[in-house]
Amino acid sequence: MGVCQSTEEQESAQKSQAIDKAIEEDSRAFRRDCKILLLGGGESGKSTIVKQMKIIHQNGYTKEEMLAFRPTIYKNTIDSVQALVMGIRGLGLEWEKPQNKDVAERLMSIGIGYDGTFKLTPEIAHDIKSIFDDGAAKVAIDRSNEFYLLDSASYFFSEITRIGSTDYTPSEQDILRARVKTTGIAETRFTMGQLQIHMFDVGGQRSERRKWIHCFEAVTSIIFCVALSEYDQVLLEESTQNRMAESLTLFESVINSRWFLRTSIILFLNKIDLFKDKLIKNPLENYYPEYKGGPDWNKAAKFILWRFTQKNRARLNIYPQ
């Protein structure tokens, strides 16, 4: 796990540096005030970028701020194990350990309110670990493209003993993995060298998108986030709609919008580690028959990048990262 986290942290740092460089170069023609709009589908990694910028440019999170993420992480974990149980049932899988049928029933009966008072106890953590260690769960996770499961689910399951401890304080990695649905518009301000950055994160779900365009005609840059790993996944809002297809449609509407004719686009290809793993288990050719590059993740990423650049009828400057 330590090696895995180290690899992810290195990748995050490299991506953040690339974004910093792109922002700085793009802002030279402007004054010191730089407005950046974060766009992309739900769970494409927009909010993770905001968190990374806070860690790098705002001295990270205080202990109080870290503790404030605890209810979110608890909810992500419970939602994920309940989705996993539903997935196991929907796929018609049998429990490897028969006692896990009762364990699953206990977990499915848990209700979490929105007042932040729910505690993920060591007993609940033990039940979650029992489900995660069951062979049926492993099969279902490998087939999670067939039902909705949070990308961070396996991470939270693997860290469940720590998360369920009575003195649990979220780590930076936990916070980066935590998923909070963005509603409305959230602004983050920070300084990068001589630049004053205003970063706007807007909701990625369909119901939020109508709030975007009319607010942001004067932005300096757009960072459009694409989760490479979503090529075999479906939307939370519509289980028959492929996430990558939805992301392509959204990108086409943004890049060809009359509101952004003078705006440069940073196309941020995200979730590479998940993408690499998936290509072996679930070939990209199954979804894009015209792709002929096999499991080579570099060729696959370039193919997806090509799919996005083909949507650029307005011929705007695109900077892939």
Protein Blocks (a to p, Z undefined) as FASTA:
>chain_A
ZZmmmmmmmmmmmmmmmmmmmmmmmmmmpcfbdcdddeddehilpmmmmmmmmmmmnopa
afklmmmmmmmmmmmmmmmmmmmmmmmmmnopacfblmlmmmmmmmmmpccdfkopaccd
fklmmmmmmmmmpmklmmmmmmmmmpccdfklmmmmmmmmmmmpmklccdfklmmmpccd
dehjddddddehjbccddddddfbfklmmmmmmmmmmpfbdcddddfklmmcccfklmkb
cfklmmmmmmmmmmmpfklmmbccddddehklmmmmmmmmmcfklmmmmbcnbjalklmm
mmmmmmmmmmmmnopacddZZ
